[in-house]
Each structure stands twice: as structure tokens, then as C-alpha cells.
């Protein structure tokens, strides 16, 4: 009534905010699952208010800020959180990563940008890593977590396919038909590639009832078809790459054998490097609606504008790193500062000096430019620790559920580890929710397995 009297209708949101606050404090697990459903369909505030100085994903990021606040409030008031999670090796690598980002934010060329970037990382890690480790203590919540995200993603797929159908399912239209839900087809493809192995492994443990198994196959078919229609070459490659990795694990091929094969292939390919580069430069297949040509265009580094622009961004990142190798230019600043580092011979028809057309197109090189050598090193430490601990768990556990879920979540993460050589999306809730969440489940399993072995007296 007060709001209406003063023509200020924003006050009508206050009761909802109060209800949400109680919901977050007393049912944080349900809030997390609600967030996960909305993540794939969230839209950035800039879609509604262009040129806004502070951008947020709606409705998820306000919820994430609330969840982060509730986490620290409950930590202070209840003073209980699993200390084994807080002292886990992967968690320690995350501490080091965040500490270095904080230091480079202080030395940043654009401090406001860097501290906003850091805050986003913090509420992503608190919500999708620390809180998820507690959510999945109840194993049934793993299924709820993956399905909450998948159901939201199916809504995004429905919107995208409808828009794509109206445009004739062309490759050109595939670049933008998922907007404004996803920024572009590359982040959309990355999300699809990450969720596919996770949904597949849930099918393995679903009830042997025809309707349930049929539903899983339908969902997997939709996800796979959506991935094909996304025309995201990096996502296709990353998903294809995990098949031989799965085979190596399935047939229990020893690490020394794998290393011997890698060394042999490297010795075989190195003398032919010049010939390979010469052949790549002669490849003139460009991105197109023809799937065969689109796949062949992956290696076109002579005429494909997308590939050439990616190389241009990489070169800029390396030049920025060469100028500031220790602390970089500041987290989140690449897109604002890379323009002067472009050389005329590297420019393409899609090059720009504005900060409205993407970033470094590499998680690794982007961090190298923004946070120096240690930025990339600390990020790599998280990945390496996750792989070592995850594969050790797969090989040591006698619990088939833990073994298979861990294996397929590792494969899901590997799709992004590979994809992030060509793109970087950890600043997006749609990818961060899977990246940190899957890592959290592996950590929770690892802690539970160690507690089990101690209880059983085997250690």
C-alpha cells in the first residue's frame, strides 16, 4: 500500500525477498536445486538494460549472492562445516587460486572490473563447490542436481531449436539462435558436452523400468541432437576425445603404456611438423551447414575467419603476458585491454577494438594475460589435482556407484578442460555450475571413501 501510494512498485518485491531469505536459511538444499534449474535459462541484465555498468545473470546470480551470504552466516552462527572438505587437497588448490586472483586484482589495471570478477568467482565457488559438497552427502541429491540442471537445459534447447527451425537450421543461424539465454553457440555447446556423460551415467543406475529407461534415451537423444545442431566444433572435438579416454580406463591400460604411446606419437609427428603445418595452411574448408565441411574446417588456419580470429586473440594474450608475466593486467580485464596488442597482419573480418565481442578464447591463455604465470599455474593445479584424485578414486573404490559416477563426471570435466583451450566460460553460471559442482561431487566421494576405509580399519 505504501509503495502504491508513492508510485514505487519495487517495494512489492519485499515480501518475496523475506520469504526467499527464510527459504535460504532453513532449506538451503532446495534453494540450490532451484538455482540449478534456473541456471540454463538465466539471462543477463544487460539484455534488458543495455550498457549497464554492473551485469548479472537473472534470476540466478541474486540467488547465488543470497546463498553465499547464508553460507557465511550459518558458518558464523552454527560453526559447523565438514573440515575434511575445507582441508582437502583440491580445496587447498582453490584457496591458492583465489588468493592469487585477489593479489592480481589489487595490482590490476582496472580494479573495479577485477574485484567484480573475483566476487563472481567467490559466489560461484561457495555455491557450486562448498555447498554442493554438503548437498551430495545424500546420494539421491546427485541425481536431483544433474536433473535440475538438465530440465532447465531442455527448456533452453526447446527455445533454441524453435528459433533455429524458423531460420532454416543453417550454420550461420546456429551462432545466435540461443541468445539471449546463452551468449552464443560455443557456450551452449560446452554445456551440452558437459551434461551428456553425466545424464548417461544416471541412466546406468536408473530403475530397470521401460518407461524410465526410455525417458533417459529420449533425453540423451535430445541433448545429442542439440549438440550437433549447435555447430560447435570445439564441443564436438571435446566429446569425441573422451571416448578413447573412457576406453583406456575401461580396458585398464596402464599409465606407463599410455605414456609410451604418447612419446611414440610425439616422436613420429615431430619430424613431420613442417609438412603438417603446410597441409593445414592449404585447407580452405570454412564453417558451413554441411557437417562434413564444418568438421574439416576445424583445421583451416588460412581462410576460416573464426579460426583466424581465435589465433589473433591468442597472440594478443601472449603479447600481454610478455609485457606483464608476473601479475598480468588484472582478472577480467583482457576484453577491455587486448585491442592495442592486435597486429594488422592478424586482423580478420570479425576483429574489433571494442570490448563487446568475446575474450581470449582460451581459459589458459586468458589467465596468462590477466593473472600472469601463477594465474594459469594455480588453475592447472586444480585440474591436475582433480584428475589425480578422481582417477585414484575410480581405481580404488569398491562401490560401483561411486566408481561410475566419478568416472563419468571426470569425463564431463575433461570435455571442458579440452574445450577451454579454445574458449573460456568460467565467468558464466551455466558452465561454472557444472565445472565446480562436478568437482565438488568427486571431492565429497573422496572424503566419504577415506572415512569408510578408516572406519573399516583398512588404514
SELUMTI-372400 format. One line per 10 residues: number of its first residue (from 0); their letters; for each residue z, y, x of C-alpha. Coordinates in Angstrom, 1 decimal, padded with zeros to 4 digits. Example, Ala and Ser with C-alpha at 12.3 -4.5 7.8 and 13.67 -1.06 7.14 Angstrom:
<rs>
0> AS> 007.8 -004.5 012.3 ~ 007.1 -001.1 013.7
</rs>
This chain:
<rs>
0> XXXXXXXXXX> 000.0 000.0 000.0 ~ 000.9 002.4 002.8 ~ -002.4 001.5 004.6 ~ -004.5 002.1 001.4 ~ -002.7 005.4 000.7 ~ -003.6 006.6 004.2 ~ -007.1 005.1 004.2 ~ -006.1 002.8 007.1 ~ -007.0 -000.7 006.1 ~ -006.4 -002.1 009.5
10> XXXXXXXXXX> -002.7 -002.4 008.6 ~ -003.6 -005.2 006.1 ~ -004.0 -007.4 009.2 ~ -000.3 -007.1 010.0 ~ 000.9 -009.9 007.6 ~ -001.7 -012.3 009.1 ~ -000.6 -011.3 012.6 ~ 003.0 -012.1 011.7 ~ 002.1 -015.5 010.2 ~ 000.0 -016.2 013.3
20> XXXXXXXXXX> 002.9 -015.3 015.5 ~ 005.2 -017.8 013.7 ~ 002.4 -020.4 013.8 ~ 002.0 -019.9 017.6 ~ 005.8 -020.1 018.3 ~ 006.6 -023.2 016.1 ~ 003.2 -025.0 016.2 ~ 001.5 -024.2 019.4 ~ -000.3 -027.5 019.5 ~ -002.0 -026.7 016.1
30> XXXXXXXXXX> -002.9 -023.2 017.4 ~ -004.6 -024.8 020.5 ~ -006.6 -027.2 018.3 ~ -007.6 -024.2 016.1 ~ -008.7 -022.2 019.1 ~ -010.7 -025.2 020.4 ~ -012.6 -025.4 017.1 ~ -013.5 -021.7 017.2 ~ -014.4 -021.6 020.9 ~ -018.0 -022.9 020.5
40> XXXXXXXXXX> -018.7 -020.4 017.6 ~ -016.9 -017.4 019.1 ~ -018.9 -014.2 019.5 ~ -018.4 -011.3 022.0 ~ -017.0 -008.0 020.6 ~ -020.0 -006.2 022.3 ~ -022.3 -007.9 019.8 ~ -020.6 -005.7 017.1 ~ -019.7 -002.7 019.2 ~ -022.3 -002.2 022.0
50> XXXXXXXXXX> -021.2 -000.6 025.3 ~ -017.5 -001.2 024.6 ~ -015.5 -000.9 027.8 ~ -013.4 -004.0 027.2 ~ -015.2 -007.0 025.9 ~ -013.5 -010.0 024.2 ~ -014.7 -013.2 022.6 ~ -013.7 -013.2 018.9 ~ -011.7 -014.8 017.5 ~ -010.6 -016.9 020.4
60> XXXXXXXXXX> -009.5 -014.5 023.1 ~ -006.9 -012.7 021.0 ~ -005.6 -016.2 020.1 ~ -005.6 -017.1 023.8 ~ -003.7 -013.9 024.7 ~ -001.2 -014.9 022.0 ~ -000.9 -018.5 023.3 ~ -000.3 -017.2 026.8 ~ 002.4 -014.8 025.6 ~ 004.0 -017.6 023.7
70> XXXXXXXXXX> 003.9 -019.9 026.7 ~ 005.8 -017.4 028.9 ~ 008.2 -016.5 026.0 ~ 009.0 -020.2 025.5 ~ 009.3 -020.7 029.2 ~ 011.9 -017.9 029.5 ~ 013.8 -018.9 026.3 ~ 013.7 -022.7 026.4 ~ 013.3 -023.0 030.2 ~ 011.6 -026.4 030.0
80> XXXXXXXXXX> 008.2 -027.4 031.2 ~ 007.2 -030.6 033.0 ~ 008.0 -029.8 036.6 ~ 005.7 -032.6 037.7 ~ 002.8 -030.7 036.3 ~ 003.8 -027.5 037.9 ~ 004.1 -029.2 041.3 ~ 001.1 -031.4 041.0 ~ -001.5 -031.1 043.9 ~ -004.2 -029.8 041.5
90> XXXXXXXXXX> -001.9 -027.2 040.0 ~ -000.9 -026.1 043.6 ~ -004.6 -025.6 044.4 ~ -004.9 -023.5 041.2 ~ -001.9 -021.3 042.3 ~ -003.7 -020.7 045.7 ~ -006.9 -019.9 043.9 ~ -005.3 -017.4 041.6 ~ -003.2 -015.8 044.4 ~ -006.4 -015.2 046.4
100> XXXXXXXXXX> -008.1 -013.7 043.4 ~ -005.1 -011.4 042.9 ~ -005.3 -010.3 046.5 ~ -009.0 -009.6 046.3 ~ -008.5 -007.8 043.0 ~ -006.2 -005.4 044.9 ~ -008.9 -004.8 047.6 ~ -011.7 -004.7 045.0 ~ -014.4 -002.1 044.9 ~ -013.9 -001.9 041.1
110> XXXXXXXXXX> -010.2 -002.7 040.5 ~ -010.3 -002.4 036.7 ~ -013.1 -004.9 036.5 ~ -011.4 -007.3 038.9 ~ -008.0 -007.2 037.2 ~ -009.6 -007.8 033.8 ~ -011.4 -010.8 035.4 ~ -008.1 -012.0 036.8 ~ -006.3 -011.7 033.4 ~ -009.1 -013.7 031.7
120> XXXXXXXXXX> -008.7 -016.4 034.3 ~ -004.9 -016.5 033.8 ~ -005.0 -016.8 030.0 ~ -007.8 -019.5 030.3 ~ -005.7 -021.5 032.8 ~ -002.4 -021.1 030.9 ~ -004.0 -022.1 027.5 ~ -006.6 -024.6 028.6 ~ -004.8 -026.2 031.6 ~ -001.0 -025.8 031.4
130> XXXXXXXXXX> -000.7 -026.0 027.6 ~ -003.3 -028.8 027.3 ~ -001.3 -031.0 029.8 ~ 001.6 -030.8 027.2 ~ -000.7 -031.3 024.2 ~ -002.1 -034.6 025.5 ~ 001.2 -036.2 026.2 ~ 000.5 -037.6 022.7 ~ -002.7 -039.6 023.4 ~ -004.1 -039.1 019.9
140> XXXXXXXXXX> -004.4 -035.4 020.7 ~ -007.1 -036.2 023.3 ~ -009.3 -037.3 020.5 ~ -008.3 -034.3 018.4 ~ -009.0 -032.0 021.4 ~ -012.5 -033.3 022.0 ~ -013.4 -033.5 018.3 ~ -012.1 -030.0 017.6 ~ -014.5 -028.6 020.2 ~ -017.3 -030.9 019.1
150> XXXXXXXXXX> -017.1 -029.9 015.5 ~ -017.3 -026.2 016.4 ~ -020.2 -027.0 018.7 ~ -022.0 -028.8 015.8 ~ -021.8 -025.6 013.8 ~ -023.3 -023.7 016.8 ~ -026.1 -026.3 017.1 ~ -026.9 -026.0 013.4 ~ -027.3 -022.3 013.7 ~ -029.4 -022.7 016.9
160> XXXXXXXXXX> -031.7 -025.3 015.5 ~ -032.3 -023.3 012.4 ~ -033.2 -020.3 014.4 ~ -035.3 -022.4 016.8 ~ -037.2 -024.0 013.9 ~ -038.2 -020.6 012.5 ~ -039.6 -019.8 015.9 ~ -041.6 -023.0 016.1 ~ -039.3 -024.8 018.6 ~ -041.1 -023.1 021.5
170> XXXXXXXXXX> -039.6 -023.0 025.1 ~ -039.7 -019.2 025.0 ~ -037.6 -019.0 021.8 ~ -035.1 -021.6 023.3 ~ -034.0 -018.9 025.7 ~ -032.4 -016.7 023.0 ~ -032.1 -018.6 019.6 ~ -028.4 -019.5 020.2 ~ -027.5 -015.8 020.6 ~ -025.0 -014.3 019.6
180> XXXXXXXXXX> -022.9 -017.4 019.6 ~ -023.9 -018.3 023.2 ~ -025.2 -015.7 025.6 ~ -028.3 -017.8 026.5 ~ -029.7 -021.3 026.7 ~ -028.2 -022.1 030.1 ~ -024.5 -021.8 029.0 ~ -025.4 -023.6 025.8 ~ -027.0 -026.4 027.8 ~ -024.0 -026.6 030.1
190> XXXXXXXXXX> -021.6 -027.0 027.2 ~ -023.8 -029.8 025.7 ~ -024.0 -031.6 029.0 ~ -020.2 -031.5 029.4 ~ -019.3 -032.7 026.0 ~ -021.7 -035.6 025.8 ~ -019.9 -038.0 028.1 ~ -016.5 -037.1 026.5 ~ -017.8 -037.9 023.0 ~ -019.4 -041.1 024.3
200> XXXXXXXXXX> -016.1 -042.4 025.7 ~ -014.3 -041.7 022.5 ~ -016.9 -043.9 020.7 ~ -015.8 -046.7 023.1 ~ -012.3 -046.6 021.8 ~ -013.1 -045.8 018.1 ~ -012.2 -048.3 015.4 ~ -014.8 -051.1 015.1 ~ -015.8 -050.0 011.7 ~ -019.5 -049.5 010.9
210> XXXXXXXXXX> -019.1 -046.0 009.3 ~ -017.1 -044.7 012.3 ~ -019.4 -046.1 014.9 ~ -022.5 -044.9 013.0 ~ -020.9 -041.4 012.8 ~ -020.4 -041.4 016.6 ~ -024.0 -042.4 017.2 ~ -025.3 -039.7 014.9 ~ -023.2 -037.0 016.6 ~ -024.3 -038.2 020.1
220> XXXXXXXXXX> -027.9 -038.1 018.8 ~ -027.5 -034.6 017.6 ~ -025.9 -033.5 020.9 ~ -028.6 -035.1 023.0 ~ -031.4 -033.7 020.8 ~ -029.8 -030.2 021.1 ~ -029.7 -030.6 024.9 ~ -033.4 -031.4 025.0 ~ -034.3 -028.5 022.7 ~ -032.2 -026.1 024.9
230> XXXXXXXXXX> -034.8 -026.4 027.6 ~ -032.0 -026.0 030.2 ~ -033.3 -027.7 033.3 ~ -030.0 -027.4 035.2 ~ -028.2 -029.2 032.4 ~ -030.8 -031.9 032.3 ~ -030.5 -032.5 036.0 ~ -026.7 -032.5 036.0 ~ -026.6 -035.0 033.1 ~ -029.2 -037.2 034.9
240> XXXXXXXXXX> -027.2 -037.1 038.1 ~ -024.1 -038.6 036.7 ~ -025.9 -041.8 035.7 ~ -026.2 -043.1 039.3 ~ -022.6 -041.9 040.0 ~ -021.4 -044.0 037.0 ~ -023.4 -047.0 038.3 ~ -021.8 -046.7 041.7 ~ -018.4 -046.8 040.2 ~ -019.3 -049.5 037.6
250> XXXXXXXXXX> -020.5 -051.9 040.3 ~ -017.6 -051.0 042.6 ~ -019.8 -049.9 045.5 ~ -017.5 -048.9 048.4 ~ -017.3 -045.4 049.6 ~ -018.4 -046.3 053.2 ~ -021.6 -047.8 051.7 ~ -022.3 -044.6 049.7 ~ -021.7 -042.6 052.9 ~ -024.1 -044.8 054.8
260> XXXXXXXXXX> -026.8 -044.4 052.1 ~ -026.3 -040.6 052.2 ~ -026.5 -040.5 056.0 ~ -029.6 -042.7 056.0 ~ -031.4 -040.5 053.4 ~ -030.4 -037.3 055.3 ~ -031.9 -038.8 058.5 ~ -035.0 -039.8 056.6 ~ -035.5 -036.4 054.9 ~ -034.6 -034.0 057.7
270> XXXXXXXXXX> -037.8 -034.6 059.8 ~ -039.9 -034.0 056.6 ~ -038.2 -030.8 055.7 ~ -041.2 -028.6 056.5 ~ -043.6 -030.8 054.6 ~ -041.2 -030.8 051.6 ~ -041.0 -027.0 051.5 ~ -044.7 -026.7 051.9 ~ -045.3 -029.0 048.9 ~ -042.7 -027.1 046.8
280> XXXXXXXXXX> -044.5 -023.8 047.6 ~ -047.7 -025.4 046.2 ~ -046.1 -026.4 042.9 ~ -047.3 -023.9 040.3 ~ -045.9 -025.6 037.2 ~ -044.0 -023.0 035.1 ~ -041.4 -023.2 032.4 ~ -043.1 -024.3 029.1 ~ -042.7 -026.1 025.8 ~ -044.2 -029.2 027.3
290> XXXXXXXXXX> -041.2 -031.3 028.5 ~ -043.1 -032.8 031.4 ~ -044.3 -029.4 032.8 ~ -040.8 -028.0 032.2 ~ -039.2 -030.7 034.3 ~ -041.9 -030.3 037.1 ~ -041.2 -026.5 037.1 ~ -037.7 -027.2 038.5 ~ -039.1 -027.3 042.0 ~ -041.6 -024.5 041.6
300> XXXXXXXXXX> -040.4 -021.8 044.1 ~ -043.8 -020.0 044.2 ~ -044.6 -018.7 040.7 ~ -041.8 -019.6 038.3 ~ -040.1 -016.3 037.5 ~ -036.8 -018.0 036.5 ~ -036.5 -019.9 039.8 ~ -037.6 -016.9 041.9 ~ -035.1 -014.6 040.2 ~ -032.3 -017.2 040.9
310> XXXXXXXXXX> -033.3 -017.2 044.6 ~ -033.2 -013.4 044.5 ~ -029.7 -013.4 043.1 ~ -028.6 -016.0 045.7 ~ -029.9 -013.9 048.6 ~ -028.1 -010.8 047.2 ~ -024.9 -012.8 047.1 ~ -025.3 -013.9 050.7 ~ -026.1 -010.4 051.8 ~ -023.0 -009.1 050.0
320> XXXXXXXXXX> -020.9 -011.9 051.7 ~ -022.3 -011.0 055.1 ~ -021.1 -007.4 054.6 ~ -017.6 -008.4 053.4 ~ -017.0 -012.0 054.4 ~ -013.2 -011.9 054.2 ~ -012.2 -010.3 050.8 ~ -015.6 -009.8 049.2 ~ -016.4 -007.0 046.8 ~ -013.8 -007.9 044.1
330> XXXXXXXXXX> -013.7 -010.6 041.4 ~ -016.2 -010.0 038.6 ~ -018.0 -007.2 040.4 ~ -021.2 -009.0 041.5 ~ -023.3 -008.0 038.5 ~ -022.3 -004.3 038.9 ~ -022.9 -004.1 042.7 ~ -025.7 -006.5 043.6 ~ -028.7 -004.2 042.9 ~ -028.7 -002.3 046.3
340> XXXXXXXXXX> -028.8 -005.7 048.0 ~ -032.2 -006.7 046.5 ~ -035.2 -006.5 048.8 ~ -038.6 -005.5 047.4 ~ -040.2 -008.8 048.5 ~ -037.7 -010.8 046.5 ~ -038.1 -008.9 043.2 ~ -039.6 -010.7 040.2 ~ -040.9 -009.6 036.8 ~ -037.4 -010.2 035.4
350> XXXXXXXXXX> -035.5 -008.4 038.1 ~ -033.3 -005.5 037.1 ~ -031.0 -002.9 038.7 ~ -028.9 -002.8 035.5 ~ -025.8 -004.9 035.0 ~ -027.0 -006.4 031.8 ~ -028.9 -009.5 032.8 ~ -026.6 -012.1 034.3 ~ -024.7 -012.7 037.5 ~ -025.1 -014.5 040.8
360> XXXXXXXXXX> -026.4 -017.7 039.1 ~ -024.0 -019.8 041.2 ~ -020.3 -020.3 040.9 ~ -020.1 -021.0 044.6 ~ -022.2 -018.0 045.9 ~ -020.8 -015.7 043.2 ~ -017.3 -016.3 044.5 ~ -018.5 -016.0 048.1 ~ -019.8 -012.4 047.3 ~ -016.8 -011.4 045.1
370> XXXXXXXXXX> -013.8 -013.0 046.9 ~ -015.1 -013.9 050.3 ~ -015.0 -017.3 052.1 ~ -011.5 -018.1 050.8 ~ -012.5 -017.5 047.2 ~ -015.1 -020.2 047.4 ~ -012.9 -022.4 049.6 ~ -010.0 -022.3 047.1 ~ -012.4 -023.1 044.2 ~ -013.8 -026.0 046.1
380> XXXXXXXXXX> -010.2 -027.2 046.8 ~ -009.7 -027.5 043.0 ~ -012.8 -029.5 042.6 ~ -012.2 -031.8 045.6 ~ -008.5 -032.4 044.5 ~ -009.6 -033.3 041.0 ~ -012.3 -035.7 042.2 ~ -010.0 -037.4 044.7 ~ -007.1 -037.8 042.3 ~ -009.3 -038.7 039.4
390> XXXXXXXXXX> -011.2 -041.4 041.2 ~ -008.0 -042.8 042.7 ~ -006.6 -043.0 039.2 ~ -009.7 -044.8 037.9 ~ -009.4 -047.4 040.7 ~ -005.6 -047.9 040.5 ~ -004.7 -047.8 036.8 ~ -004.4 -051.0 034.7 ~ -004.6 -049.0 031.5 ~ -008.2 -049.3 030.2
400> XXXXXXXXXX> -007.9 -046.3 028.0 ~ -006.7 -044.1 031.0 ~ -009.4 -045.6 033.2 ~ -012.3 -045.0 030.9 ~ -011.2 -041.6 029.6 ~ -010.5 -040.4 033.2 ~ -013.9 -041.7 034.4 ~ -015.9 -040.1 031.7 ~ -014.1 -036.8 031.9 ~ -014.7 -036.8 035.6
410> XXXXXXXXXX> -018.4 -037.4 034.9 ~ -018.3 -034.5 032.4 ~ -016.7 -032.2 035.0 ~ -019.3 -033.3 037.6 ~ -022.1 -032.1 035.3 ~ -020.6 -028.7 035.6 ~ -019.8 -029.0 039.4 ~ -023.5 -029.7 039.9 ~ -024.7 -027.2 037.2 ~ -022.6 -024.4 038.8
420> XXXXXXXXXX> -024.8 -024.5 041.9 ~ -027.4 -022.9 039.6 ~ -025.3 -020.9 037.2 ~ -021.7 -019.6 036.7 ~ -019.9 -019.7 033.4 ~ -016.2 -020.0 034.0 ~ -015.7 -016.5 032.7 ~ -016.8 -017.9 029.2 ~ -014.2 -019.5 026.9 ~ -016.9 -022.0 025.8
430> XXXXXXXXXX> -017.1 -023.6 029.3 ~ -013.6 -022.8 030.6 ~ -012.0 -024.6 027.7 ~ -013.8 -027.9 028.8 ~ -013.5 -027.3 032.6 ~ -009.7 -026.6 032.6 ~ -009.0 -028.9 029.6 ~ -010.6 -032.0 031.1 ~ -008.9 -031.2 034.4 ~ -005.6 -031.0 032.5
440> XXXXXXXXXX> -006.0 -034.4 030.9 ~ -006.7 -036.0 034.3 ~ -003.5 -034.3 035.7 ~ -001.4 -035.4 032.7 ~ -002.7 -039.0 033.1 ~ -001.9 -038.9 036.8 ~ 001.7 -037.7 036.2 ~ 002.2 -040.3 033.5 ~ 000.9 -043.2 035.7 ~ 003.2 -042.2 038.6
450> XXXXXXXXX> 006.2 -042.1 036.2 ~ 005.2 -045.5 034.9 ~ 005.0 -047.1 038.3 ~ 008.3 -045.7 039.3 ~ 009.9 -047.0 036.1 ~ 008.3 -050.4 036.6 ~ 009.8 -050.5 040.1 ~ 006.5 -050.9 041.8 ~ 007.1 -047.9 044.1
</rs>
